[in-house]
Amino acid sequence: MKKEVRTILRRRAEILARVPEPEQSITSATEIVEFIISSGRYGIEVSEIREVYSFKDYTPLPGAPPFIKGVLNVRGQIIPAIAPDIFFGLPHNGIKELDKAIILGNNRVEAGLLIGNIIGTRRVPVSSIHEVPPLISVINRKYLAGITDDNTLILNGLVILEDERLIVNEGIN
């Protein structure tokens, strides 16, 4: 019986000692958060998102551009609340049941995109992300990182944060 036990243990050790074959390269897929803006399907890479924040309300900000709906208080940090449909020049259906903000951030600025309908997250093979064709002019192409095979437009969060319209230096007279 000891010989059987040793044989079993030896087989287990051989199996555990094998170097696993990589299923896919880490760079062969990216994870995105999918959501709806003005009846279109959009996504942002998870690596560009600081967090998805649930909120009950935002504070209006007088004198701000129309796409800045106000500010969010995210655990004591004040973050501009952006209506992405207005920001991108899409049809604005009014603010309905917005309850999520996708918080984007870099080392200079942070902003929250007000989203009402987050679909979820999913992994997208890099091979299924393509350059946006010129015929698709829903929003300015500079904000787009690509389009998936199922027509989800992937936004470039870093370009959004670098938009000069987010810098408000206007005083109230």
Residue, then its C-alpha position, 0 to 999 in steps of 0.5 A: m500500500k505504501k508503494e501505491v501512495r508514493t506513486i499517487l503522490r509522485r503523479r500529483a507532484e509531477i502535475l503540480a510541477r508542470v508549467p501551465e501553458p498561457e491561455q491568452s496573453i494579458t494584452s490580447a484582451t481588455e476589460i471595459v465598463e459598458f453603458i448607454i449614453s443617448s441610446g448609444r452603447y459605449g465603453i471605457e477601459v477599466s484601466e482608465i476608471r478610478e471607480v464607479y460611484s453610486f450617488k443620490d444627488y449632485t450639487p448644481l454649479p452656477g456659471a459652469p458650462p452646460f455639460i457640467k451639471g454640478v459637483l459630486n462629493v465623493r468621500g469628501q473630494i469634490i469632483p465635477a459631474i459631467a453630462p456626457d451626452i451634452f459634452f459629446g454633442l449628442p441628443h440630450n434627453g434630460i436628466k432622468e434616473l442618473d445614479k452612477a458616475i464613472i470617475l475618471g482621473n489622472n494626475r491633474v484632473e478628475a471628473g465624473l461622467l453621469i450615467g443612468n444605465i451601466i450595462g456591466t463589464r466585459r472582456v473584449p479581445v483586442s483583435s475585435i477592437h477596430e479603428v472607428p470608420p470615418l462614416i461613424s460621426v456620432i461624436n468627435r473621433k478624438y474621444l474614441a479609442g475604437i469600436t468593437d465588432d458589436n458596435t460598442l464605441i470605446l471612449n478614450g478616458l484620458v483624452i476626455l480628461e485632457d479636454e480644455r473645456l473641463i478647465v473652468n477659470e470663469g469668474i462670476n460678476 
